Amino acid sequence: MGRDEMTAQGTEQEQAGTAPDFWIDALPQAVLLCEGGNVVRLNAAASRLWGVTQARAAGRPVLEVVRRHTLEALIERGGELELEVGGRTLRCAATRDGESSALIVEDTTEHRRRESELREATAVLSHEFRTPVTALRGVLEALEYDMPRELSQNFVRQGLQETERLARLVEDLAVGFRPTRARTLLLAEAFARAERLLDSELSAKGSRLSFGADHLVRADPDKLLQVLLNLIENALKYGPPGQDIEIQTTTRETWIEVRVLDHGPPIPDTDSLFQAHTRGAGATGQGSGMGLYIVRSVVQGWGGQAWATRTGGRNAFCFTLPGVGGLG
């Protein structure tokens, strides 16, 4: 073999020896290679995770490097497990072949967070879809019967409104809750729309709605409607039949405060009701426990506050939204 061939062969062997090191260091997962219970190699991600360099780790017992008996046992037997360390979620997998073993650790914290957000978003959307779907069903059922043209046209208009609202919800799902479409509007417009949509539920319970002073506000009309619907529906669920549900409005500097008052039983822990999937003990009918959670989320989205209190023998569910002045 000539000198050039020997040099080329040596270069190939050198490249072959360093290539695995390059690829193992490029991996985002922490990788630890062991032989006979001692560390042989760890990549850059593993060095950052355990705070030890390759030079210091090589030849040391596994436990001295990973500092966890659970991981040492996992390397010995092989398999998978999940660890919570310092508020982060780590997915660990180990394989073993005789005296050789490998441990791969992946930080799945961000993945878990996205999964949680997706579950929450799905729950919120399913709750928001219920109202327009129910309204559309009522419209279609009404249109089955003969009625004056003017009345049927009103039902058609209401159906078209709710169809548009459904379309906006679908769009929001596609873009992951895009920014609010705020505009200036009268509170009375949202109140009237909420009362119209809940007319059958109010009639069934023998309840009446009364609205306070009108105000000009800055809000997304659909999101404001959703807040009002959730609070009024909440009052219907927990209050007695035949109750009067009063909606009061007050100016608080540059904010408008809205209070929905019902005659339901006293609430022992008001703040917990605004958590996801929470329902009061006296709830009637079906529900996801997302109504008040949606209320607080929407209200906080425009910079306001949402809370509940007991006043004058009634429950008051309150929220604030930006006022624009000119009325009230």
Backbone bond lengths (Angstrom), bond angles and torsions (degrees), N, CA, C in turn:
res aa  C-N    CA-C-N  psi(-1)  N-CA   C-N-CA  omega(-1)  CA-C   N-CA-C  phi
1 M - - - 1.467 - - 1.523 108.71 -
2 G 1.338 118.52 130.77 1.447 121.78 -179.09 1.526 111.68 -76.38
3 R 1.371 113.00 168.09 1.462 117.97 -177.50 1.528 111.61 -62.67
4 D 1.362 116.80 -39.97 1.466 119.88 -179.61 1.512 111.72 -62.54
5 E 1.370 116.16 -41.00 1.461 119.87 -179.98 1.524 110.84 -65.11
6 M 1.375 115.13 -40.84 1.459 119.35 179.73 1.523 110.61 -65.14
7 T 1.337 116.23 -39.39 1.469 120.16 178.82 1.516 110.84 -64.42
8 A 1.356 115.87 -43.15 1.471 120.24 179.66 1.516 111.31 -63.29
9 Q 1.361 115.35 -41.76 1.458 119.74 -179.80 1.530 110.31 -64.54
10 G 1.356 115.54 -40.78 1.464 118.68 179.44 1.516 111.59 -64.21
11 T 1.338 115.33 -38.98 1.459 119.57 179.51 1.524 110.92 -64.14
12 E 1.363 116.21 -42.62 1.459 120.70 178.64 1.523 111.44 -61.05
13 Q 1.361 115.54 -42.39 1.455 119.07 -179.44 1.520 110.52 -66.11
14 E 1.360 115.79 -38.81 1.462 119.48 179.65 1.518 110.80 -64.50
15 Q 1.374 115.41 -42.79 1.464 119.46 178.59 1.511 111.00 -65.33
16 A 1.333 116.54 -39.07 1.471 120.01 179.47 1.510 110.52 -64.45
17 G 1.357 116.44 -33.96 1.454 118.93 -179.14 1.520 112.49 -74.24
18 T 1.345 117.83 -32.67 1.457 120.14 -177.57 1.525 112.99 -88.96
19 A 1.334 117.70 -20.71 1.467 120.15 -178.53 1.520 112.50 -58.09
20 P 1.354 120.00 -47.33 1.463 119.36 179.02 1.522 111.88 -59.71
21 D 1.343 117.88 -37.89 1.452 120.86 178.20 1.522 110.89 -60.85
22 F 1.333 116.65 -41.41 1.460 120.56 179.52 1.527 110.85 -62.49
23 W 1.322 115.92 -47.30 1.467 119.18 -176.17 1.519 112.16 -69.95
24 I 1.314 117.69 -36.79 1.467 119.46 -179.28 1.527 110.40 -68.73
25 D 1.335 117.05 -34.34 1.466 120.08 178.08 1.522 112.15 -73.85
26 A 1.334 116.84 -23.79 1.465 120.68 -179.67 1.528 112.22 -78.64
27 L 1.340 117.77 -14.87 1.463 120.66 -178.03 1.532 111.22 -69.67
28 P 1.343 117.60 138.66 1.476 119.48 176.89 1.535 112.60 -74.02
29 Q 1.347 116.72 -22.69 1.455 120.39 178.12 1.533 110.54 -78.82
30 A 1.330 115.20 150.89 1.465 119.55 174.18 1.524 108.34 -78.72
31 V 1.348 117.18 128.56 1.465 122.30 -177.85 1.526 108.40 -123.09
32 L 1.350 114.98 130.06 1.462 121.42 178.94 1.526 108.20 -127.20
33 L 1.335 117.85 123.23 1.459 122.73 178.82 1.526 108.75 -108.18
34 C 1.332 116.13 134.55 1.466 121.05 -174.91 1.531 111.02 -129.55
35 E 1.304 114.30 157.62 1.462 121.29 176.06 1.528 107.06 -144.60
36 G 1.353 115.25 119.41 1.461 119.95 178.78 1.518 113.97 59.86
37 G 1.330 117.34 33.46 1.460 120.86 177.98 1.511 114.96 85.13
38 N 1.331 117.59 -0.56 1.459 121.40 178.16 1.523 110.81 -114.71
39 V 1.319 116.52 151.02 1.455 122.34 -179.10 1.526 110.24 -73.82
40 V 1.313 115.62 131.32 1.457 121.55 176.16 1.532 110.42 -103.59
41 R 1.319 115.90 -42.11 1.471 120.23 -173.24 1.522 109.12 -154.23
42 L 1.301 117.10 140.47 1.458 121.47 168.70 1.519 108.14 -138.50
43 N 1.325 115.59 147.05 1.466 118.73 -175.51 1.529 110.59 -89.92
44 A 1.347 115.14 -177.39 1.460 120.19 -175.10 1.529 111.82 -62.48
45 A 1.352 116.82 -40.48 1.467 120.14 -179.83 1.525 110.73 -64.28
46 A 1.331 117.20 -38.41 1.468 120.91 178.07 1.523 110.51 -67.51
47 S 1.309 117.90 -37.07 1.466 121.38 176.86 1.522 110.96 -60.69
48 R 1.351 115.37 -40.82 1.474 118.93 178.79 1.522 111.14 -70.09
49 L 1.325 116.32 -39.62 1.467 120.67 -177.76 1.524 111.67 -64.13
50 W 1.309 117.09 -46.18 1.466 120.19 -175.12 1.531 113.28 -101.77
51 G 1.320 116.71 -0.96 1.455 119.84 175.16 1.507 114.25 65.62
52 V 1.308 117.52 39.30 1.460 121.34 -179.54 1.523 109.15 -142.03
53 T 1.323 116.56 142.39 1.468 120.36 -179.32 1.522 110.53 -83.35
54 Q 1.334 115.06 163.87 1.471 120.87 176.13 1.530 110.26 -58.63
55 A 1.317 116.58 -42.24 1.466 119.97 -177.12 1.528 111.85 -62.98
56 R 1.322 117.06 -39.52 1.466 120.68 -179.10 1.526 112.35 -77.74
57 A 1.344 116.02 -30.19 1.472 119.43 -175.86 1.521 112.70 -80.72
58 A 1.326 117.41 -32.87 1.471 121.36 -174.44 1.529 110.91 -57.23
59 G 1.353 114.64 127.36 1.448 121.21 176.67 1.510 115.01 86.34
60 R 1.333 117.96 -8.19 1.468 120.18 -179.46 1.525 110.58 -86.58
61 P 1.339 118.40 153.25 1.463 120.79 176.14 1.527 110.86 -59.63
62 V 1.322 114.96 146.79 1.459 120.83 -177.38 1.521 112.10 -53.33
63 L 1.338 117.41 -45.27 1.465 121.61 -174.96 1.523 111.71 -60.45
64 E 1.328 117.24 -34.08 1.459 119.90 -179.73 1.526 111.62 -67.17
65 V 1.316 116.97 -25.75 1.466 120.81 -178.75 1.533 111.14 -89.91
66 V 1.349 117.61 -50.32 1.471 120.31 -175.03 1.523 111.86 -83.67
67 R 1.333 117.45 -23.21 1.467 123.22 174.66 1.522 114.07 57.07
68 R 1.308 116.05 29.67 1.468 120.59 175.49 1.520 109.06 -143.61
69 H 1.340 115.08 124.86 1.468 119.59 -179.94 1.532 111.13 -63.99
70 T 1.357 116.43 -31.95 1.471 119.14 179.48 1.524 111.31 -62.35
71 L 1.326 116.67 -40.12 1.471 120.12 179.05 1.535 110.78 -72.66
72 E 1.313 117.15 -37.35 1.466 119.97 177.07 1.522 110.23 -61.11
73 A 1.349 116.30 -43.93 1.465 120.44 179.28 1.525 111.10 -66.33
74 L 1.335 116.60 -37.09 1.464 120.32 179.05 1.524 110.49 -63.52
75 I 1.332 117.93 -42.14 1.471 121.50 179.04 1.528 110.74 -63.97
76 E 1.333 116.87 -36.71 1.469 120.86 -178.68 1.526 112.31 -68.88
77 R 1.346 116.33 -37.93 1.469 118.01 -174.75 1.523 113.56 -103.78
78 G 1.356 117.38 -21.11 1.462 120.90 -174.61 1.517 110.58 83.07
79 G 1.316 116.52 163.58 1.463 121.06 179.03 1.515 111.90 123.32
80 E 1.341 115.71 -161.46 1.462 121.60 -176.96 1.519 109.91 -136.11
81 L 1.323 116.07 152.85 1.459 121.90 171.50 1.522 108.78 -159.89
82 E 1.342 115.11 166.30 1.460 121.33 -179.70 1.523 108.17 -121.35
83 L 1.322 116.11 133.86 1.463 121.59 -178.58 1.523 110.22 -120.25
84 E 1.341 115.88 144.82 1.457 121.93 170.68 1.526 106.95 -106.45
85 V 1.317 116.71 113.96 1.461 121.41 -177.00 1.521 109.18 -130.39
86 G 1.323 115.75 116.88 1.465 119.94 176.97 1.510 113.43 57.33
87 G 1.331 117.26 38.63 1.458 120.58 179.75 1.514 114.68 78.98
88 R 1.327 117.86 6.49 1.458 121.76 179.22 1.528 110.16 -116.50
89 T 1.323 115.97 149.94 1.459 121.97 -179.73 1.525 109.14 -102.40
90 L 1.336 116.16 123.68 1.461 121.76 -178.94 1.522 109.93 -117.22
91 R 1.325 116.57 126.32 1.463 121.71 175.77 1.526 107.92 -98.29
92 C 1.320 116.61 120.65 1.471 122.19 -173.51 1.524 110.13 -115.63
93 A 1.318 116.23 133.96 1.461 121.48 178.26 1.530 108.42 -135.98
94 A 1.338 115.63 134.58 1.470 120.68 -178.72 1.524 109.84 -129.55
95 T 1.340 115.65 144.38 1.464 121.75 174.39 1.527 108.07 -127.47
96 R 1.326 115.32 152.62 1.463 119.83 -177.34 1.521 109.47 -138.39
97 D 1.336 115.79 139.48 1.461 122.77 175.98 1.529 107.53 -140.37
98 G 1.318 115.15 96.19 1.460 119.35 -175.77 1.511 110.51 66.49
99 E 1.346 116.45 -124.11 1.457 120.88 179.10 1.539 112.55 -86.68
100 S 1.327 115.61 -8.75 1.470 119.55 -178.14 1.531 110.09 -93.81
101 S 1.307 116.09 141.43 1.472 120.17 178.92 1.526 109.29 -149.49
102 A 1.315 114.21 159.78 1.465 120.78 179.53 1.517 108.96 -139.90
103 L 1.327 116.42 142.14 1.460 123.01 177.07 1.526 108.09 -123.86
104 I 1.341 115.51 130.42 1.468 121.36 176.39 1.522 107.53 -120.66
105 V 1.324 116.58 127.03 1.469 122.47 -178.74 1.528 108.70 -121.70
106 E 1.330 115.50 125.74 1.464 120.75 -178.94 1.522 109.62 -120.60
107 D 1.317 116.30 131.40 1.464 121.73 176.65 1.529 108.64 -81.09
108 T 1.333 116.37 110.55 1.475 121.13 -177.06 1.525 111.88 -106.67
109 T 1.329 117.01 17.22 1.468 120.39 -177.03 1.520 111.79 -57.15
110 E 1.333 116.40 -49.34 1.461 120.27 -177.94 1.517 111.12 -65.68
111 H 1.318 116.46 -38.08 1.467 120.48 178.07 1.526 110.24 -62.75
112 R 1.335 117.13 -43.27 1.468 121.16 178.60 1.526 110.70 -63.67
113 R 1.337 115.52 -40.26 1.463 118.65 179.65 1.533 110.96 -62.90
114 R 1.332 116.27 -43.03 1.469 119.17 178.81 1.525 111.34 -64.70
115 E 1.326 116.96 -38.96 1.464 120.29 176.46 1.521 111.01 -60.72
116 S 1.331 115.97 -43.53 1.463 120.69 179.56 1.527 110.91 -63.59
117 E 1.327 116.90 -42.79 1.462 120.77 178.15 1.519 111.43 -63.63
118 L 1.332 116.70 -37.96 1.457 120.38 179.42 1.525 110.78 -66.21
119 R 1.354 116.52 -43.01 1.472 119.43 177.81 1.519 110.63 -61.61
120 E 1.341 115.82 -42.01 1.455 120.36 -179.33 1.519 110.81 -65.46
121 A 1.341 115.93 -44.48 1.467 120.25 179.52 1.522 110.90 -62.24
122 T 1.324 117.05 -39.35 1.464 121.11 179.27 1.522 110.34 -63.81
123 A 1.334 116.18 -42.29 1.468 120.08 179.27 1.525 110.59 -64.33
124 V 1.335 116.52 -42.81 1.468 120.49 179.80 1.523 110.54 -63.12
125 L 1.332 116.78 -46.58 1.457 120.16 -178.54 1.516 112.44 -64.62
126 S 1.330 117.27 -40.09 1.463 119.57 179.65 1.526 110.32 -62.28
127 H 1.339 115.81 -35.39 1.461 119.53 177.16 1.526 110.62 -69.22
128 E 1.332 116.78 -42.57 1.462 120.12 -178.27 1.516 112.25 -68.51
129 F 1.334 117.40 -30.67 1.465 120.73 179.68 1.524 111.65 -68.64
130 R 1.336 116.48 -27.35 1.458 118.89 -171.53 1.531 112.51 -61.13
131 T 1.350 116.88 -42.32 1.467 119.46 -175.06 1.526 112.92 -64.47
132 P 1.340 120.14 -52.96 1.474 117.80 179.18 1.517 113.66 -64.97
133 V 1.338 118.05 -32.81 1.468 119.91 178.42 1.530 109.71 -65.67
134 T 1.343 116.76 -42.26 1.468 120.48 177.89 1.518 110.90 -62.72
135 A 1.340 116.12 -42.71 1.460 120.17 179.44 1.527 111.08 -63.10
136 L 1.334 117.13 -42.41 1.465 120.31 178.56 1.514 111.87 -62.91
137 R 1.332 116.19 -39.50 1.457 119.26 178.40 1.526 110.31 -62.60
138 G 1.348 116.38 -41.63 1.462 119.73 178.03 1.520 112.34 -62.41
139 V 1.331 116.25 -40.31 1.471 120.94 178.53 1.520 110.57 -62.93
140 L 1.336 116.87 -47.05 1.466 120.56 -178.21 1.524 111.59 -65.00
141 E 1.326 116.43 -38.27 1.468 119.27 177.87 1.525 110.90 -64.87
142 A 1.340 116.14 -39.50 1.466 119.88 179.57 1.522 111.48 -66.65
143 L 1.318 117.05 -36.87 1.466 121.05 -177.61 1.522 112.83 -71.78
144 E 1.337 117.25 -11.30 1.466 120.25 175.61 1.526 111.72 -67.62
145 Y 1.327 116.42 -22.46 1.466 120.74 -175.73 1.529 110.54 -100.26
146 D 1.339 114.86 152.05 1.471 119.84 175.34 1.520 108.92 -69.73
147 M 1.319 115.46 135.26 1.466 120.46 179.40 1.516 108.10 -154.80
148 P 1.325 116.64 162.64 1.473 119.45 178.08 1.522 111.19 -57.15
149 R 1.326 115.33 147.70 1.462 120.97 -176.08 1.529 112.05 -56.75
150 E 1.336 116.41 -42.11 1.463 119.61 -178.40 1.528 111.06 -61.17
151 L 1.345 116.53 -41.17 1.457 120.28 -179.89 1.528 110.90 -68.05
152 S 1.331 116.76 -42.07 1.468 119.25 179.46 1.529 110.97 -64.56
153 Q 1.338 116.97 -35.30 1.464 119.78 177.57 1.520 111.25 -65.06
154 N 1.341 116.79 -35.90 1.463 120.24 176.64 1.534 110.77 -62.49
155 F 1.329 115.58 -41.76 1.463 119.80 178.65 1.531 110.75 -64.50
156 V 1.330 115.46 -41.08 1.471 119.31 179.00 1.526 110.56 -62.52
157 R 1.336 116.80 -43.53 1.468 120.51 178.40 1.524 111.20 -60.27
158 Q 1.346 115.37 -42.18 1.463 118.85 178.93 1.527 110.78 -63.99
159 G 1.342 116.03 -40.69 1.459 120.34 178.42 1.515 112.25 -62.93
160 L 1.344 116.29 -40.91 1.460 120.30 177.91 1.527 111.25 -64.66
161 Q 1.341 116.13 -38.72 1.465 120.16 177.25 1.519 111.42 -58.76
162 E 1.324 115.14 -46.97 1.466 119.37 -177.25 1.531 111.14 -71.03
163 T 1.337 116.99 -31.58 1.463 120.13 175.73 1.529 110.37 -63.56
164 E 1.344 115.34 -42.34 1.461 119.49 177.19 1.521 110.64 -62.70
165 R 1.309 115.30 -38.71 1.466 118.91 179.79 1.527 110.86 -65.65
166 L 1.315 116.72 -40.72 1.465 120.34 175.99 1.525 110.89 -61.36
167 A 1.337 116.11 -41.40 1.464 119.93 179.67 1.521 110.77 -61.19
168 R 1.350 116.84 -39.08 1.459 119.91 178.85 1.527 111.18 -67.56
169 L 1.330 116.30 -36.82 1.466 119.22 177.53 1.525 110.92 -64.21
170 V 1.339 116.33 -40.47 1.465 120.13 177.95 1.523 109.99 -63.14
171 E 1.340 116.21 -41.07 1.461 119.74 178.35 1.522 110.77 -62.81
172 D 1.346 116.56 -41.25 1.463 120.52 179.07 1.522 110.98 -62.50
173 L 1.342 116.23 -37.54 1.460 119.82 177.78 1.531 110.06 -63.55
174 A 1.320 116.04 -40.07 1.468 120.07 -177.24 1.522 112.27 -66.90
175 V 1.316 117.35 -34.22 1.473 119.62 -176.70 1.522 112.63 -104.27
176 G 1.334 117.13 6.39 1.458 120.03 176.66 1.513 114.05 69.08
177 F 1.344 116.16 54.92 1.461 121.27 178.65 1.536 111.70 57.71
178 R 1.301 114.21 69.52 1.455 118.32 -179.67 1.535 110.20 -68.14
179 P 1.350 118.36 170.65 1.461 120.54 -176.48 1.527 113.23 -56.37
180 T 1.327 114.52 151.06 1.462 121.87 -178.26 1.525 111.40 -63.26
181 R 1.348 116.39 142.60 1.472 121.69 175.40 1.536 108.07 -94.80
182 A 1.304 117.36 81.74 1.459 120.72 -175.96 1.524 111.15 -83.54
183 R 1.337 114.93 146.86 1.463 121.08 173.11 1.525 108.21 -152.33
184 T 1.298 116.39 167.77 1.463 121.25 177.67 1.532 109.11 -81.15
185 L 1.328 115.94 131.92 1.468 119.69 179.44 1.516 109.78 -152.88
186 L 1.321 115.73 165.03 1.464 121.89 175.75 1.526 109.12 -87.69
187 L 1.337 115.20 136.79 1.463 118.98 176.22 1.522 111.37 -58.13
188 A 1.340 116.63 -34.81 1.465 120.56 -178.41 1.527 111.65 -58.27
189 E 1.340 117.97 -32.00 1.461 120.79 178.93 1.522 110.58 -64.53
190 A 1.341 115.90 -45.39 1.462 119.81 179.27 1.526 110.97 -67.47
191 F 1.353 116.74 -39.83 1.464 120.33 178.62 1.531 110.91 -60.26
192 A 1.335 115.56 -46.11 1.466 119.71 -178.15 1.523 111.15 -64.02
193 R 1.309 116.16 -39.97 1.478 119.35 179.63 1.523 110.93 -66.30
194 A 1.333 116.64 -40.80 1.464 120.17 178.76 1.532 110.77 -64.07
195 E 1.313 116.57 -42.96 1.467 120.05 -179.96 1.525 111.01 -63.66
196 R 1.318 116.56 -39.87 1.469 120.30 179.86 1.527 111.17 -64.65
197 L 1.344 115.76 -42.79 1.462 119.42 -178.42 1.525 112.35 -69.29
198 L 1.325 117.34 -28.40 1.467 120.96 -177.69 1.527 112.43 -101.17
199 D 1.312 116.52 13.14 1.471 120.46 -175.48 1.525 112.35 -55.78
200 S 1.341 117.70 -45.68 1.470 119.61 -177.42 1.526 111.23 -67.62
201 E 1.338 118.02 -37.97 1.469 120.87 179.13 1.520 110.65 -68.05
202 L 1.334 117.29 -39.72 1.459 120.75 177.60 1.522 110.87 -64.15
203 S 1.323 116.16 -42.10 1.466 120.27 179.31 1.524 110.60 -64.54
204 A 1.317 117.02 -42.91 1.463 121.03 -179.37 1.521 112.02 -60.72
205 K 1.329 117.18 -34.52 1.469 121.19 -179.48 1.529 112.49 -92.96
206 G 1.338 116.86 -4.13 1.458 120.19 -177.81 1.514 112.76 65.15
207 S 1.333 116.49 29.44 1.461 121.15 -176.68 1.523 110.89 -102.46
208 R 1.329 115.05 157.68 1.456 121.14 179.86 1.526 109.42 -126.91
209 L 1.331 115.40 147.94 1.456 122.31 177.17 1.514 110.07 -107.87
210 S 1.312 116.94 140.45 1.465 120.68 170.93 1.521 108.62 -131.85
211 F 1.323 115.57 139.80 1.466 121.02 -175.28 1.521 110.45 -112.95
212 G 1.330 114.81 147.81 1.460 120.80 179.75 1.513 111.90 -85.12
213 A 1.344 114.93 -157.83 1.470 120.78 -177.67 1.523 111.01 -64.64
214 D 1.317 114.90 148.95 1.461 120.31 179.71 1.529 109.73 -83.14
215 H 1.338 116.26 152.96 1.463 122.47 179.34 1.518 109.08 -146.06
216 L 1.307 115.84 150.25 1.463 121.29 169.14 1.524 107.95 -85.48
217 V 1.332 116.32 128.94 1.464 120.79 -177.93 1.522 109.57 -132.58
218 R 1.334 114.45 167.32 1.469 121.41 176.63 1.514 107.51 -115.63
219 A 1.330 117.22 110.29 1.464 120.38 -176.69 1.520 109.84 -161.98
220 D 1.329 114.93 165.21 1.459 121.92 170.57 1.530 106.73 -78.60
221 P 1.336 119.36 118.78 1.466 121.05 -175.82 1.525 113.59 -55.16
222 D 1.345 117.78 -41.20 1.457 120.15 -177.92 1.525 111.25 -70.73
223 K 1.332 116.75 -39.52 1.460 119.07 -180.00 1.531 111.18 -70.58
224 L 1.331 117.21 -37.76 1.459 120.34 175.12 1.528 110.15 -63.22
225 L 1.332 116.42 -42.33 1.460 119.77 176.30 1.525 110.89 -59.78
226 Q 1.329 117.09 -42.47 1.463 120.47 -179.30 1.523 110.86 -62.38
227 V 1.323 117.59 -39.50 1.465 121.42 177.27 1.524 110.08 -62.30
228 L 1.329 117.24 -48.30 1.466 120.87 -179.35 1.528 111.45 -62.93
229 L 1.339 116.52 -44.20 1.464 119.91 179.64 1.522 110.99 -60.71
230 N 1.322 117.28 -44.29 1.456 120.06 -178.79 1.523 111.86 -63.86
231 L 1.331 116.85 -40.73 1.464 119.74 -178.95 1.527 111.78 -71.49
232 I 1.314 116.96 -38.61 1.474 119.29 178.85 1.525 110.07 -70.87
233 E 1.332 117.23 -42.43 1.460 120.30 176.40 1.529 110.80 -61.20
234 N 1.324 116.66 -37.04 1.457 121.10 177.01 1.529 110.58 -61.97
235 A 1.338 116.28 -42.40 1.464 120.70 178.48 1.525 111.21 -64.10
236 L 1.331 116.52 -38.18 1.464 120.18 178.79 1.527 111.37 -67.39
237 K 1.339 116.71 -38.03 1.469 120.23 -178.61 1.516 112.05 -66.26
238 Y 1.344 116.92 -41.25 1.458 120.45 -170.21 1.528 113.52 -100.41
239 G 1.326 116.47 -18.73 1.454 119.19 -178.60 1.523 112.29 -87.16
240 P 1.335 117.83 164.33 1.467 121.72 -179.75 1.533 111.43 -76.07
241 P 1.321 117.58 156.36 1.473 120.11 175.28 1.529 110.25 -59.92
242 G 1.322 115.35 146.59 1.455 120.04 177.00 1.514 114.94 79.97
243 Q 1.323 117.89 5.94 1.466 119.91 -178.22 1.526 111.44 -76.16
244 D 1.324 115.51 155.70 1.453 121.53 170.29 1.518 107.92 -93.53
245 I 1.330 116.31 127.24 1.464 121.27 176.80 1.520 107.23 -104.29
246 E 1.324 115.48 115.83 1.463 120.61 -175.71 1.525 110.44 -104.00
247 I 1.332 115.57 135.84 1.462 121.22 175.78 1.522 107.76 -114.81
248 Q 1.329 115.13 111.87 1.456 121.41 -179.42 1.525 110.25 -100.17
249 T 1.319 116.56 149.62 1.462 121.16 176.38 1.522 109.42 -130.80
250 T 1.330 115.90 140.45 1.460 122.01 -178.86 1.523 109.37 -142.30
251 T 1.323 116.05 145.37 1.473 120.74 175.15 1.524 109.38 -87.81
252 R 1.343 116.58 128.81 1.464 123.49 176.56 1.526 107.66 -123.85
253 E 1.335 115.19 87.49 1.461 121.42 -175.34 1.527 109.57 56.65
254 T 1.337 118.28 -114.48 1.474 119.81 -178.41 1.525 112.04 -92.47
255 W 1.329 117.03 6.37 1.461 121.58 -177.02 1.520 110.49 -114.66
256 I 1.322 115.43 154.06 1.452 122.03 172.63 1.525 107.81 -109.43
257 E 1.320 115.87 127.15 1.467 120.67 178.26 1.532 109.07 -100.48
258 V 1.314 116.04 129.78 1.462 122.39 178.21 1.522 107.82 -115.28
259 R 1.333 116.44 132.73 1.466 121.70 -178.75 1.527 108.89 -126.83
260 V 1.317 116.32 124.56 1.470 121.94 176.05 1.521 107.08 -104.08
261 L 1.334 116.09 114.85 1.463 121.39 -174.51 1.520 110.85 -108.11
262 D 1.335 115.79 132.59 1.465 120.93 178.14 1.528 109.74 -131.24
263 H 1.329 115.72 170.79 1.461 122.04 -178.12 1.530 111.68 -104.20
264 G 1.317 117.37 28.92 1.457 121.13 178.58 1.519 111.99 -72.40
265 P 1.339 117.04 172.03 1.470 121.14 179.94 1.526 110.89 -65.68
266 P 1.337 117.84 156.37 1.466 121.34 -179.97 1.530 111.76 -57.11
267 I 1.305 116.27 146.88 1.464 122.23 -179.25 1.530 108.72 -101.41
268 P 1.334 118.52 119.44 1.462 120.32 -177.00 1.524 113.74 -72.14
269 D 1.321 117.87 -37.77 1.471 121.88 -176.57 1.514 108.26 -134.16
270 T 1.329 115.84 91.11 1.471 119.47 -172.29 1.522 112.84 -68.27
271 D 1.341 117.84 -37.59 1.467 119.30 -173.05 1.526 112.16 -67.99
272 S 1.349 116.96 -34.19 1.471 119.79 -177.95 1.528 111.47 -65.18
273 L 1.335 117.75 -24.04 1.463 120.66 -179.13 1.525 112.34 -66.33
274 F 1.332 117.14 -20.05 1.458 120.82 -179.19 1.521 112.11 -89.05
275 Q 1.336 116.91 4.38 1.462 120.36 176.13 1.526 109.78 -85.64
276 A 1.328 116.47 154.46 1.464 121.45 -177.39 1.521 111.15 -63.13
277 H 1.332 116.15 142.53 1.465 124.73 175.15 1.523 112.87 61.41
278 T 1.357 116.96 31.80 1.461 120.83 178.54 1.514 109.04 -109.96
279 R 1.342 116.41 129.65 1.467 121.78 176.70 1.517 108.72 -126.50
280 G 1.319 115.19 144.51 1.455 120.11 176.79 1.522 111.10 -70.78
281 A 1.336 115.43 158.31 1.472 120.25 -176.03 1.517 112.41 -65.77
282 G 1.335 117.70 -25.26 1.462 119.80 -176.28 1.503 114.69 -97.24
283 A 1.328 117.80 15.93 1.467 119.91 -177.07 1.511 111.28 -66.37
284 T 1.336 115.82 139.91 1.453 121.12 174.22 1.511 108.47 -115.21
285 G 1.347 116.76 149.02 1.455 120.48 -179.23 1.508 111.78 80.76
286 Q 1.331 114.54 178.88 1.448 120.32 -177.94 1.518 110.47 -82.83
287 G 1.320 116.92 156.83 1.455 121.36 178.10 1.509 110.04 -176.53
288 S 1.350 115.15 157.84 1.459 119.89 -178.43 1.510 112.65 -99.61
289 G 1.355 117.76 -5.86 1.456 119.12 -176.03 1.514 112.78 73.10
290 M 1.351 117.21 19.82 1.462 121.03 -177.31 1.530 112.40 -106.09
291 G 1.336 118.16 -9.06 1.463 121.17 -171.95 1.513 114.30 -55.78
292 L 1.342 117.22 -55.23 1.459 120.66 -177.48 1.524 111.50 -72.74
293 Y 1.313 116.83 -29.35 1.469 120.07 174.91 1.533 109.30 -62.72
294 I 1.328 117.21 -42.99 1.465 121.15 177.65 1.523 109.82 -63.12
295 V 1.339 116.56 -43.01 1.459 120.81 179.65 1.523 110.55 -55.11
296 R 1.343 116.75 -52.84 1.467 119.46 -177.97 1.537 111.24 -64.39
297 S 1.323 117.78 -40.50 1.460 120.70 -179.55 1.521 111.59 -62.25
298 V 1.339 116.50 -44.76 1.462 120.75 -179.75 1.520 110.71 -65.99
299 V 1.336 116.24 -46.10 1.464 120.88 -177.73 1.533 110.69 -63.54
300 Q 1.316 117.37 -43.17 1.464 120.16 177.53 1.522 110.95 -64.19
301 G 1.338 116.65 -28.58 1.456 120.78 178.21 1.509 113.10 -62.39
302 W 1.349 118.28 -31.04 1.469 119.41 176.65 1.535 111.01 -100.45
303 G 1.336 117.07 13.99 1.457 121.59 173.97 1.512 114.98 89.04
304 G 1.331 117.39 7.49 1.459 120.64 -178.53 1.519 112.88 -93.15
305 Q 1.320 115.41 -171.35 1.457 123.08 178.72 1.514 109.55 -127.23
306 A 1.344 116.30 153.16 1.464 122.01 176.49 1.519 107.81 -135.69
307 W 1.308 117.19 134.95 1.458 121.18 -178.49 1.528 109.66 -157.50
308 A 1.324 116.19 173.54 1.470 121.90 178.25 1.517 108.42 -133.43
309 T 1.318 115.85 149.36 1.458 120.79 178.74 1.525 108.82 -152.60
310 R 1.307 116.64 173.30 1.471 122.48 178.04 1.519 107.13 -116.37
311 T 1.324 116.73 125.41 1.455 120.06 -178.04 1.526 110.61 -144.58
312 G 1.322 116.58 129.85 1.467 121.31 177.30 1.510 114.18 56.41
313 G 1.340 117.64 36.85 1.453 121.09 179.77 1.515 114.40 76.43
314 R 1.322 117.43 10.40 1.466 121.21 178.91 1.528 110.36 -128.03
315 N 1.335 115.34 154.55 1.459 120.66 172.13 1.519 108.35 -84.04
316 A 1.321 115.62 136.50 1.465 120.60 177.65 1.519 108.95 -121.57
317 F 1.324 115.27 116.71 1.466 121.15 174.77 1.522 106.97 -102.46
318 C 1.330 115.60 118.63 1.459 121.19 -167.07 1.529 111.56 -121.28
319 F 1.326 114.45 153.13 1.459 120.19 171.29 1.517 109.15 -154.01
320 T 1.325 115.97 161.01 1.462 121.28 178.13 1.522 109.67 -120.92
321 L 1.310 115.43 152.34 1.468 121.50 175.77 1.520 108.64 -147.87
322 P 1.322 117.65 156.91 1.476 120.08 -175.22 1.525 111.78 -65.04
323 G 1.320 115.27 131.85 1.463 120.32 173.99 1.514 110.23 -94.28
324 V 1.343 114.94 158.84 1.455 118.77 178.80 1.517 112.48 -116.01
325 G 1.317 118.14 -5.63 1.455 120.84 -179.10 1.516 111.72 83.02
326 G 1.343 116.08 167.03 1.466 120.34 176.60 1.503 113.77 107.00
327 L 1.344 117.83 -24.67 1.464 120.84 178.73 1.524 108.38 -136.80
328 G 1.334 115.77 161.21 1.461 121.72 172.57 1.510 112.00 69.38
